[in-house]
Amino acid sequence: MTIGRIFGGLFALAAAVAVAPACDGSFPHIGPDKGLVVTLQTQQGVDPNVYYGTPNSPLPIVFDPDTAAASPFFVHIEAHDEYGAIDTTFNTYVRISAEPGTVSNLSQRDVKLVNGVLDMAPVSVIAAFGPTRIWVEDLGYVPGDPLQDPPPQCANGIDDNGNGLIDYPADPGCYSSVDDTENGGTYDSGVSGTIWVAPPRIADVRGRLTNAMGAAYGGTATNFPNEQIQIFSGWNAPPQDDYVFSTIVTQIDANGFYATDLQDDITDPTKLGFSSVYAFNFSTPPNMRICDRLKTFGGTASDFHGYTEINYPTWLLEEWDPTQRPCMVPEPHDFLPAELQPLPTGVSLPTPNALFYYESALVRLQTTPGGLTVTIPKNFGPGTPMCTTSTNAMTGLTSTSCDFSAEVSSCDLNGDGSVNFDVGDPEYNCSVACAESIDCTEYTQYVAEDEFTLSVTAPGGAQYKIFGDSSTSTTFSPTALKGTNLRSFTGMLRYFSGGTQFTIASRCDDDIVTGPSSTNPTGTPLSSGTACVNPRTGTDINEGTQ
């Protein structure tokens, strides 16, 4: 009786086990799942560690598409079924991308697998940095020609897959209007092993490029737009805990800070420049001071009206201790006459205005015997001028002349507190006339933005203009010194594309020298290790900051 009950229970259990698989349709398996498998490849005889870099010997960052095309990466792609075997029925396109970085060759972004395999697929990548991987995804995208006949399925006005939805973007199976199938993909993906690329320096973020002869150019826009990056500051990883080079905080303001890579510092003529950047923090960085070194530095690169910034910055400081090391803020770059005017046109290589080399760097204009003469324009006051616009009968071009004088340089002609910059408006014409005069600085802009004109005369009589911002100074009044020469004006160089203008923003009273004084008998600009430098105190970590 007892034995019968045991056997009966075993039979029931066996029956239950036998029936169970039929309920879920398949036996479970152990092994790879269905998906795409991506493997880095090299051509025969090439060392993968050299071709794809290592953590201790990374590849250089590549920004030039031609350079990337000459040395592409290679991947082997396989479509696997649910048992890990090659899916020979997979004959469709997959999308290739890099993270971080961009596949620069459009023909390499969408490639077709045949019988589930594609071997030695070239992938040309630009703007990759740090640990980089090649991604492959099945998006259900079949690239079509927008001019083909008949049109691609996602632009032909027909419900090709019978799901009641027609074309892009109504049909979710359409990746774009040139997708030649309305069927979606499996959305399987695969990722390669690591390609080791060097981390970016400040100059890389600033947009520095290098031509075939090794000359630097660019700097008008970041190489990593709207991308989160970690900048190499020169600080080695433990256990070294020392600096290969230093990245120094050169100024702090109400919204962020400026930093300079000393190894690429533009004050050294053997370097390539573009070595400084502004980090926009929305507020004064707590417990940061001029002369601090950055151990780590990261954020999102962006161009704000043409001015490259690091937004939402993160950092780790080595706080400056004057008993342990010097300040290390580099001496300002003294402008040369040729740097204050656009470079000649017709050059064979892209060459920007030289001032972009020094964007966000500490710079200086100074009056020197036989050199530049720096002057505050003599026409600088709140009065509004009378202006006359005339048209050249030969050329049809219009020009405006205004009666600017010592107390008359405001182009707010209607008194509403601002200047209308619509082309052709009388206030616009007035502002253009002032800008074209070496003796005029527009007063309304000074009131609104604390910006005024610095007029520069070079040996031989050539004249240039650049903006100055003295809002951080507690003693300097440009209107009180109109028509006089300045001994020197030092500050951080900023750029605004709206007026295509550069501005030198002083950091404190030390940056503006009008001439000899009781505190500066020689009228000589202070060194960077002294000017605007305020060491920490035990009572106020922000003492002396602006």
C-alpha positions in Angstrom: 0.0 0.0 0.0 2.7 2.4 0.9 4.9 1.3 -2.0 2.0 1.8 -4.4 1.4 5.4 -3.2 5.1 6.2 -3.8 5.1 4.9 -7.3 1.9 6.6 -8.0 3.4 9.9 -6.9 6.5 9.4 -9.1 4.4 8.6 -12.1 2.4 11.8 -11.5 5.6 13.9 -11.2 7.0 12.4 -14.3 3.9 13.2 -16.2 3.9 16.7 -15.0 7.6 17.2 -16.1 6.8 15.7 -19.5 3.9 18.0 -20.0 5.6 21.2 -18.8 7.8 21.9 -21.9 4.7 21.8 -24.2 3.2 24.7 -22.2 6.0 27.2 -23.0 6.8 25.9 -26.5 10.5 25.1 -26.1 13.1 23.8 -23.8 15.4 26.4 -22.2 19.0 26.4 -23.4 22.3 27.5 -22.1 24.5 29.6 -24.4 24.5 32.7 -26.5 21.3 34.5 -27.4 20.1 35.8 -30.7 21.9 38.9 -31.8 24.8 40.5 -33.6 28.4 39.7 -32.8 31.1 42.3 -33.7 34.8 41.5 -33.7 37.7 43.9 -34.4 40.0 42.8 -37.2 43.3 43.8 -38.7 44.9 43.1 -42.0 47.3 40.2 -42.1 50.6 40.9 -40.4 49.3 44.0 -38.4 49.7 44.0 -34.7 46.2 44.6 -33.1 47.8 46.3 -30.1 49.5 48.8 -32.4 46.5 49.3 -34.7 43.9 49.6 -32.0 46.0 51.1 -29.2 46.4 50.1 -25.6 45.6 51.9 -22.3 49.3 52.9 -22.0 49.8 53.6 -25.7 46.6 55.1 -27.1 46.0 56.2 -30.6 46.0 59.9 -31.4 42.6 61.6 -31.9 41.8 62.0 -35.6 39.6 64.9 -36.9 40.5 64.8 -40.6 38.2 62.5 -42.7 41.0 61.8 -45.2 43.3 60.6 -42.4 40.5 58.4 -41.0 39.8 57.0 -44.5 43.5 56.1 -45.0 43.6 54.1 -41.8 40.1 52.7 -41.2 39.2 50.2 -38.5 37.9 46.8 -39.6 35.1 44.7 -38.1 33.8 41.2 -38.7 30.0 41.0 -38.2 27.9 37.9 -37.7 24.1 37.5 -37.1 23.5 34.7 -34.6 20.3 32.8 -34.0 19.0 31.9 -30.6 21.4 29.0 -30.3 24.5 31.0 -31.1 24.9 29.7 -34.6 25.2 31.9 -37.7 21.8 32.9 -39.0 22.2 32.2 -42.7 18.8 33.6 -43.4 19.9 37.1 -42.3 20.4 39.0 -45.6 19.8 42.7 -44.7 21.4 45.9 -43.8 22.8 47.0 -40.4 23.8 50.4 -39.1 27.4 51.0 -38.0 28.3 53.8 -35.5 31.1 54.6 -33.1 30.8 55.7 -29.5 32.3 58.1 -28.9 33.1 59.4 -32.4 31.5 59.7 -35.9 31.7 57.3 -38.9 32.9 59.9 -41.4 32.3 57.8 -44.6 28.5 57.7 -45.3 28.9 54.5 -47.4 30.3 52.7 -44.4 27.4 53.5 -42.1 24.8 51.0 -43.6 26.2 47.7 -44.8 24.6 44.5 -45.8 25.2 41.0 -44.3 25.1 38.1 -46.7 24.0 34.8 -45.2 24.5 36.3 -41.8 28.1 37.4 -42.3 30.2 40.4 -43.3 34.0 40.3 -43.1 36.6 43.1 -43.0 34.1 45.9 -43.1 36.0 49.2 -43.0 34.9 51.9 -40.5 36.5 55.3 -40.8 36.0 57.2 -37.5 36.7 60.8 -36.6 36.5 62.6 -33.2 36.8 59.4 -31.2 38.5 59.8 -27.8 39.2 57.6 -24.8 37.8 54.0 -24.8 36.0 53.7 -28.1 33.8 50.9 -29.5 32.1 50.1 -32.8 28.4 49.5 -32.6 26.2 47.6 -35.0 22.4 47.6 -34.9 19.6 46.1 -37.0 17.3 49.0 -37.5 15.3 47.5 -40.3 16.7 50.2 -42.6 17.3 49.5 -46.3 18.9 52.5 -47.8 17.2 53.8 -50.9 17.7 56.6 -53.5 15.2 59.4 -53.1 15.2 59.8 -56.9 14.7 56.1 -57.6 11.7 54.8 -59.6 9.6 53.5 -57.9 10.3 55.6 -54.8 11.5 53.9 -51.6 8.7 52.1 -49.8 8.7 54.7 -47.0 8.0 57.5 -49.5 5.8 55.8 -52.1 2.3 56.5 -50.6 1.5 52.7 -50.3 0.9 50.6 -47.2 3.6 48.0 -48.3 3.5 45.8 -45.2 -0.3 46.0 -44.7 -0.3 47.3 -41.1 -2.6 50.2 -41.9 0.1 52.8 -41.7 1.8 54.5 -44.7 5.3 55.8 -45.1 7.6 57.8 -42.9 7.0 59.0 -40.2 3.6 57.4 -39.8 4.8 53.8 -40.1 7.1 52.9 -37.2 8.9 50.4 -39.4 10.3 53.4 -41.5 13.6 54.7 -40.2 13.5 57.6 -42.7 11.8 58.7 -45.9 14.6 56.9 -48.0 14.1 53.6 -46.1 13.2 51.0 -48.8 11.2 48.8 -46.4 8.3 49.5 -44.1 9.2 46.5 -41.9 11.1 47.3 -38.7 14.2 45.5 -37.8 14.9 43.1 -34.9 16.8 46.0 -33.1 19.4 43.5 -32.1 22.8 45.1 -31.5 26.4 44.2 -31.0 29.5 46.0 -29.8 33.2 45.5 -30.6 36.1 45.3 -28.3 37.8 48.5 -27.1 39.8 50.8 -29.3 42.1 52.9 -27.1 42.3 56.5 -28.2 43.9 59.4 -26.3 41.8 61.6 -24.2 41.3 65.2 -25.5 43.3 68.2 -24.5 41.9 71.6 -24.1 43.1 72.5 -27.7 41.3 69.5 -29.1 38.1 70.6 -27.4 38.6 74.2 -28.6 38.7 73.0 -32.2 42.3 73.0 -33.0 43.1 71.2 -36.3 46.5 70.5 -37.9 47.3 70.7 -41.6 49.6 68.4 -43.6 52.6 70.5 -42.7 51.9 70.4 -39.0 50.6 74.0 -38.7 47.7 74.6 -36.4 44.5 76.2 -37.6 40.8 76.2 -36.7 39.5 77.2 -33.2 36.3 78.7 -34.4 34.2 75.9 -33.1 34.6 72.9 -30.8 35.5 69.5 -32.3 33.0 67.8 -29.9 29.7 69.8 -30.2 27.2 69.0 -27.4 29.3 66.0 -26.3 30.2 65.1 -22.7 34.0 64.8 -22.5 36.7 64.3 -19.9 39.7 66.5 -20.7 43.3 65.4 -20.0 44.6 67.9 -17.5 48.1 66.4 -17.2 47.5 64.7 -13.9 48.6 61.1 -14.0 46.6 58.3 -12.5 47.8 56.8 -9.2 50.3 55.6 -8.1 52.3 58.3 -9.9 50.3 61.2 -8.5 52.3 63.9 -10.3 51.9 66.1 -13.4 53.1 65.4 -16.9 52.1 69.0 -17.5 49.7 71.4 -15.6 46.3 72.9 -16.4 46.1 76.1 -14.4 43.0 78.2 -13.3 43.7 81.7 -14.7 40.5 83.5 -13.7 37.3 83.0 -11.8 34.1 85.1 -12.3 30.5 85.1 -11.3 29.6 82.3 -13.8 32.6 80.0 -14.0 36.3 79.9 -14.6 39.1 80.0 -17.2 41.7 77.2 -17.5 45.0 77.0 -19.6 46.9 73.9 -20.6 50.5 75.0 -19.9 52.1 72.5 -22.3 50.1 73.8 -25.2 50.2 77.4 -23.9 50.2 79.9 -26.7 52.8 82.1 -25.0 55.3 79.5 -26.0 56.0 79.9 -29.7 57.0 76.2 -30.1 53.4 75.1 -29.2 50.3 75.0 -31.3 48.0 77.2 -29.3 44.2 77.1 -28.6 45.2 76.1 -25.1 42.6 77.9 -23.0 38.9 77.5 -22.4 36.1 78.9 -20.4 34.0 76.6 -18.1 30.5 78.0 -17.6 29.3 76.9 -14.2 26.2 79.2 -13.7 27.9 80.4 -10.5 31.3 81.2 -9.0 33.1 77.8 -8.4 33.3 77.2 -4.7 36.7 77.1 -3.1 38.5 77.7 -6.4 41.2 80.3 -6.8 43.5 81.6 -9.5 46.7 79.5 -9.5 44.9 76.3 -8.6 45.7 73.3 -10.8 43.1 71.0 -12.2 43.6 67.3 -11.5 40.4 66.3 -13.4 38.3 68.5 -15.7 35.2 67.5 -17.7 31.8 68.7 -18.9 29.8 69.3 -22.1 31.5 71.1 -24.9 29.4 73.7 -26.8 29.7 76.9 -28.8 27.7 79.8 -27.3 27.4 82.4 -30.0 30.7 81.2 -31.4 32.4 81.1 -28.1 33.6 77.6 -27.1 32.7 76.7 -23.5 32.7 73.7 -21.2 29.1 73.6 -19.7 28.1 71.8 -16.5 31.8 71.4 -15.6 33.2 68.9 -13.1 36.7 69.2 -11.7 39.0 68.1 -8.9 41.5 70.7 -7.6 45.0 70.8 -6.4 44.6 73.9 -4.2 47.5 76.3 -4.6 49.8 76.6 -1.6 52.3 79.4 -2.1 54.7 77.7 0.3 54.9 74.6 -1.9 55.0 75.9 -5.5 54.8 79.2 -7.6 51.5 80.4 -9.0 52.2 79.2 -12.6 49.6 81.4 -14.3 51.4 82.1 -17.7 52.4 85.6 -18.6 49.8 87.3 -20.9 50.2 87.1 -24.7 51.3 90.5 -25.9 49.4 91.2 -29.2 51.3 92.0 -32.3 49.9 94.4 -34.9 49.3 91.7 -37.5 47.2 89.7 -34.9 44.6 92.6 -34.7 43.5 92.4 -38.3 42.1 89.6 -40.5 44.8 87.5 -42.1 45.2 87.8 -46.0 42.6 86.2 -48.1 43.4 83.6 -50.8 45.6 81.4 -48.6 45.7 77.8 -49.7 44.9 76.4 -46.2 42.1 77.4 -43.9 43.6 80.0 -41.6 41.3 81.8 -39.1 41.7 85.3 -37.7 44.8 84.9 -35.5 42.8 86.0 -32.4 41.1 82.6 -32.2 44.4 81.2 -31.1 44.1 83.2 -27.9 40.4 82.8 -27.1 39.9 82.4 -23.3 43.6 83.0 -22.8 45.2 85.8 -20.7 46.2 88.5 -23.2 47.6 92.1 -23.1 47.7 95.3 -25.1 50.3 97.7 -24.1 51.8 101.0 -25.2 55.5 100.6 -25.8 58.2 102.9 -27.3 58.4 102.2 -31.0 55.5 99.7 -30.7 51.8 99.8 -30.2 49.9 102.8 -28.8 46.7 101.9 -26.9 44.1 104.7 -26.6 40.6 105.2 -25.3 38.7 107.0 -28.1 38.1 110.7 -27.5 34.5 110.6 -28.7 32.8 108.8 -25.8 29.7 110.3 -24.1 25.9 110.0 -23.6 24.8 112.6 -26.2 23.1 111.5 -29.5 24.7 112.7 -32.7 23.2 114.1 -35.9 23.7 111.6 -38.7 23.5 112.0 -42.5 23.1 109.0 -44.9 24.2 109.4 -48.5 24.2 107.2 -51.6 27.1 106.9 -54.0 25.6 107.5 -57.5 28.2 105.2 -59.1 28.1 102.2 -56.8 24.7 102.6 -55.3 26.2 102.0 -51.8 25.1 104.0 -48.8 27.2 105.5 -46.1 26.4 107.4 -42.9 28.4 110.2 -41.2 27.6 111.4 -37.7 28.8 114.4 -35.7 30.4 112.5 -32.8 32.3 114.5 -30.2 33.7 114.1 -26.7 30.2 114.0 -25.0 28.3 112.6 -28.0 28.6 108.9 -29.0 25.3 107.3 -28.1 23.4 105.7 -31.0 20.3 105.2 -28.9 18.7 107.9 -31.1 15.1 107.3 -29.9 16.0 107.1 -26.2 14.6 103.7 -25.5 17.8 102.4 -23.9 19.0 100.2 -26.7 20.3 100.3 -30.2 18.3 98.8 -33.1 20.7 96.7 -35.1 18.3 96.0 -38.0 20.2 96.8 -41.2 19.3 100.2 -42.5 17.8 101.5 -39.3 19.2 104.9 -38.4 20.5 103.6 -35.1 22.2 100.7 -36.9 23.8 103.2 -39.4 25.0 105.3 -36.4 26.6 102.3 -34.8 28.4 101.3 -38.0 29.7 104.9 -38.4 31.0 104.8 -34.8 32.6 101.4 -35.3 34.4 102.7 -38.5 35.9 105.6 -36.6 39.1 105.1 -34.6 38.1 108.0 -32.4 34.6 106.7 -31.4 33.2 104.2 -28.8 29.5 103.7 -28.7 28.2 104.8 -25.4 25.0 102.8 -25.1 26.9 99.5 -25.4 29.2 100.7 -22.6 26.3 101.4 -20.3 24.6 98.1 -21.1 27.6 95.7 -21.3 30.5 97.6 -19.7 32.3 97.3 -23.0 34.2 100.1 -24.6 36.6 100.5 -27.5 40.4 100.3 -27.3 41.9 102.0 -30.3 45.4 100.6 -31.3 47.9 102.4 -33.5 50.8 100.4 -34.9 54.2 101.6 -36.1 53.6 103.1 -39.5 50.2 104.4 -38.6 47.9 101.3 -39.1 45.0 101.4 -36.7 42.8 98.7 -35.2 40.0 98.4 -32.7 39.1 95.8 -30.1 36.7 95.9 -27.1 37.7 96.1 -23.5 35.6 95.3 -20.4 36.6 96.9 -17.1 33.6 95.9 -15.0 35.8 94.1 -12.5 37.8 97.2 -11.7 36.8 99.3 -8.8 38.9 102.4 -9.7 39.1 102.6 -13.5 36.6 104.8 -15.5 37.1 104.8 -19.3 34.9 107.8 -19.8 37.1 109.8 -17.4 40.2 108.9 -19.5 38.8 109.3 -23.0 41.3 110.5 -25.5 44.3 109.4 -23.4 46.8 106.5 -23.8 46.8 103.5 -21.6 50.1 101.9 -20.4 48.5 98.5 -20.6 45.2 96.6 -20.6 45.3 92.9 -19.6 42.5 90.3 -19.3 40.7 87.3 -20.7 39.9 87.2 -24.4 36.3 86.5 -25.2 34.4 86.2 -28.5 30.9 87.0 -29.6 29.8 86.0 -33.1 26.7 88.3 -33.1 29.0 91.3 -33.6 32.0 89.2 -34.7 33.9 90.9 -31.9 36.6 90.0 -29.5 36.7 91.5 -26.0 39.5 91.7 -23.4 37.8 91.3 -20.0 40.1 92.6 -17.2 40.2 90.4 -14.0 40.8 93.2 -11.4 42.4 96.6 -10.9 45.9 95.1 -11.4 45.1 94.4 -15.0 44.7 98.0 -16.0 47.7 100.3 -15.9 47.1 104.0 -16.9 50.6 105.1 -16.1 53.0 105.5 -13.2 51.2 105.8 -9.8 52.1 105.8 -6.1 51.6 102.0 -6.0 53.3 101.4 -9.3 56.0 104.1 -9.8 57.3 102.6 -13.1 53.9 102.0 -14.7 54.9 98.5 -15.5 52.3 95.7 -15.7 52.5 93.3 -12.8 53.6 89.7 -13.4 51.0 86.9 -13.6 52.3 85.4 -10.4 51.2 88.6 -8.6 48.4 90.3 -10.6 44.9 89.5 -9.3 46.3 86.7 -7.2 44.7 86.3 -3.8 45.8 83.3 -1.7 43.4 81.5 0.5 42.9 82.7 4.0 41.7 80.8 7.0 38.6 83.0 7.4 37.2 83.4 3.9 37.8 81.0 1.1 36.4 83.5 -1.5 38.3 86.6 -0.2 39.4 88.7 -3.1 37.4 87.0 -5.8 35.2 88.9 -8.2 
